[in-house]
């Protein structure tokens, strides 16, 4: 396990390291996080480590268990569907409100993110750029309560599923194309088209992520069946 981080930053720095390892799959679903060995391996005390794990649990990346070691949370397909139902219900409404409030500067910021996404090769960066694009596109909205709910959906399980999806070259290009089309509609203030494209984009993302997670479950079942009993 590699750790290039300034642990003097405290629990937040430890949280970021563990979070990335969970999302990229270095720490796998169901794996125990044994506090003492992990603290020794990372050369840190257990107090900030426990706090970092509580932060991960708040994002549903880790499952806390009474009197037992916490484990890396499994991704529930039903949770994924619910998350994207929330996004599908709110993002088009917030987008419609935001489009008419965009300025040349805010649209340029969205454009810059799309360009960065086009040149990104690392799936971790892709997940970050995906989040940044959506939030920048929705940013000018007056519907701040709805926006807060949307922001919550981009953490935890949602980001896990997004990482699995963007970790395919053929899907990266599709994601970029969809983002570009939504942005072009926003630039000309075509609210109806932008909302239509955003709705389709979220629906497609749900289907892609659901397919990935269901395939994972099938692979895990096959591996379990093939494993010799002891």
Buried (B, 14 or more C-beta within 10 A) or exposed (E): EEBEBEBEEBBEBBBBBBBBBBBBEEBEBEEBBEBEEBBEEBEBEEEBBBBBBBBBBEBBBBBBEEEEBBBBBBBEBEBBBEBBEBBBBBBBBBBBBBBEEBEEEBBEBBBEBBEBBEEBEEBBBBBBBBBBBBBBBBBBBEBEEBBEBBEEBBBBBBBBBBBBBBBBEEBBEBBBEBBBBBBBBBBEEBBEBBBBBBBBBBEBBBEBBBEBBEEBEEEBEEEEEEEEEE
